[in-house]
Amino acid sequence: MYRPWGDRMTEKGLEALFSETRQFAPSPDFVSRANAHADIYGLANADPEGWWRQQATRLSWAKEPTTTLEWDLPNARWFADGELNAAYNCVDRHVENGLGDRVAIHWVADQPGEERTITYADLHRMVQQAANALEELGVREGDRVAVYMPMIPEAVVALLAVVRLGAMHSVVFGGFAADALASRIQDSDCRVVITADGAFRRGSVSPLKPAVDQALESCPGVEKVLVVQRTRTPVEWVDGRDHWWHEIVERQDPHHQWRAFNAEHPLFIMYTSGTTAKPKGIFHTTGGYLTQVATTYHYVFDHKPETDICWTAADIGWITGHSYIVYGPLINAATQVMYEGLPDSGGQDRWWRIIESHKVTVLYTAPTTIRTLMKWGHQIPAGHDLTSLRLLGTVGEPINPEAWVWYHTYIGGERCPIVDTWWQTETGAIMATPLPGVTATKPGAAMRAFPGISLEVVDEQGHVVGHGQGGYLVITRPWPSMTRGIWGDPQRFFDTYWNRFEGRYFAGDGAKYDDDGDLWLLGRVDDVMNVSGHRLSTTEVEHALVSHHAVAEAAVVGASDEHTGQAIVAFVTLKLSATDAEADHAQTIAALRQHVATVISPIAKPRQIILTPELPKTRSGKIMRRLLRDVAENRQLGDVTTLTDPTVVNMIAGLMGTHSSDD
Ligand code: WTA
C-alpha cells in the first residue's frame, strides 16, 4: 500500500517528540469556560442531528427551521425551511443587543504606527453603506462578486455587504496572478469585482488593480469594479466601469434594510486546487455553514466574548480567513486583531509586539509560519510579554512535533493548550481537533473528531483499519458546513468526494488512530501539494510549465521540505528546437520559475526545476510520478520494472544535483 506518511515516522531525531504517549493533560483552569465538558462527545454523538439542531439556535433566524437534515447523497440540505441573513447575524444583531461599542476589529497595518479600531457600530454602518453602494452598482440576489483585496477592514465589509444582498462572494487570494484571477472570474461568471489599488508588503507596494485590468480583458461579463484606495499609487481607470470605494460607498445612506434568505441560499464560492489543472469552485450555503463555524469557534477557541482578543493570523483569501476571521468570530461577537502584513513587516519581532500591545489571548496560525518564527529564534519572542495568551491553534498541514513543542514552550509559556485543527475548504469548518480543557493533547495529533462529526480511517477497499494502522480518512455522516458542491460541476463533486468509498466522503488525506484511539493526520494521498499551507495541484503547475514556449513536457511532484512542509519539484523536457536557444540552463530555469509565478502565483514557483532529456514513462506512456517523487526526496527508487527505459530515472537522479535552482 502507498504510504506517503512513511518518512514522517522515521525522520531523524523525531522519535522522542513523536511519542504517541507524550500527552499534555487538560488544564483544570479551562473546564467549562465555554461550557465544554467531557460529556459533550457522548451527547452530540448519541444524536448528531439533535445536537446540530440545538447548535443552530446560536443564529438569529427570521424564520426558525423545522427540519434538520435532508440527505440524498451527495446532496445535503440542512435546516432547509429556515430563513436568515448572514450579515444580520454577524453585525446588526450585536448592535441591537447593546454591543455597538464593542471593538470588532483592531486593525494593524503592515508598517508599525498605523492602526484602526472598528466597533460593531462602525462595522454596522460600513456594511450598510457598502450594501447600498453594491445595489447602486447593480448587484442583485444570486449574483457573483469577485473580491481581490489586501487584508484591510474593507475586505471584511465587502464580504458582509455582498451576502447581505443575497449575492455570493468569490474571494481570490491577492497573491494570485492575472490569469488565475481571470479563470476564477470566468468560471463563476462574476458581474462585479471589488479590489484595491494595491497592497503593502514589508512597506513596499504590491499592485492589485493592474492584475484586475489585465484579467478583465478576458472577462466581458464584469460590468463594475469597486476600488479601495490603500496605497495611493496611480492606476489606470476605465470610466463607467471603475468606481472608487471612498467616492461611492461613503456617500451612501448608513441604513440598509436586510432581507432573509433561505438556509440553503448560496453564500460564497472559494476556489481550491484539486487533482486536475482546473481549480474547483467549492461553494457553501448559509444556515449549515454559519451554524458550524459559530459552534466550532465557540468550543474550539473556548471563546469568551467579553475578555478575549482573538487573532487568526490568516488571509481572507483562504477558507481559514472566511470561517475564522469573518463568519465564526463575528457571529460570536468576538473582538479580533486583523493584521495586514507579513510576519516580519517592521521586524522579526512584529508578531510579538502585536500580541503584547493588544493583549491577544487566542492565536490561530499555520505550522509553516510557526516554523519560520522558530527559525528566527526563541530569543525574539522571549523579549516580549506574551502572558496574555491563553490558547493557541494551528491549521493547514500536519504540524511537526518540534514546531508544536516550540509553540507550546516559547509562545504558550507551557500553559496554553494547543488546538491542532484539521479541516478543508470543502468541510467549511473545523472537523477534528482537541477541545481545550476537555481533551488531552499530543504534539502532532489532531486527537478527535469534533462533537457531532464522525470520522473513520479505512483501507483501499473501504474497510475500517485497526488502531495503529494508517489509511484513508473518510467522513461517514453529512455535517452542516459541508460544501454543497463544485460550482457548475455536480458530476465532478460526486466523483471526487463521494465515489471512492461508498456512502462516505473521501477527504484526500492519510490518517491513523494510534493505540490510544487518538487521531493523527499524515498528509495528502493524492496529487494535491501543500506548500506553506497553500493548496496547489501538481497538474496545475505542469500546465503552467507546458504553456511556456520552450517546454515540451513537465512532471511535477511535491517533495517534503523542512520549511514549507512540501516543496514543488518539476522535471522538464525542452522542445528540440528550444534546446540550443536555451543552452544556458540556469537562465532557462529562472525563466520557467518566473513563468509559473506569472501564470499562477509566486507561491507556485517550483523550488527546483530539473531539465532532463527524458521523463520516466511506463510502456503505456504514463509518466511515473511515484519514481520522480522518490528522486526528489532522495529515496531509494521503487519498482522500475514497468518503465520503458529504466535507466532514465537514474539519469534524472544524477541531474538533480547539477541542474537545479534553489532560491
Ligand atoms: C491539510 C485549510 C493536518 C489537509 C483549512 C487538508 C491539515 C488540507 C490540517 C485542506 C491539520 C489542514 N493537520 N493536515 N491540522 N489542516 N490540513 O482546503 O491535507 O486549504 O486536506 O483548508 O490541508 O486545505 P485547505
Boltz pocket constraint, residues with backbone or C-beta under 6 A from the ligand:
constraints:
  - pocket:
      binder: B
      contacts: [[A, 272], [A, 318], [A, 319], [A, 320], [A, 394], [A, 395], [A, 396], [A, 397], [A, 398], [A, 399], [A, 420], [A, 421], [A, 422], [A, 423], [A, 424], [A, 425], [A, 426], [A, 432], [A, 446], [A, 507], [A, 508], [A, 509], [A, 521], [A, 522], [A, 523], [A, 524], [A, 530], [A, 533], [A, 534], [A, 535]]
      max_distance: 6.0
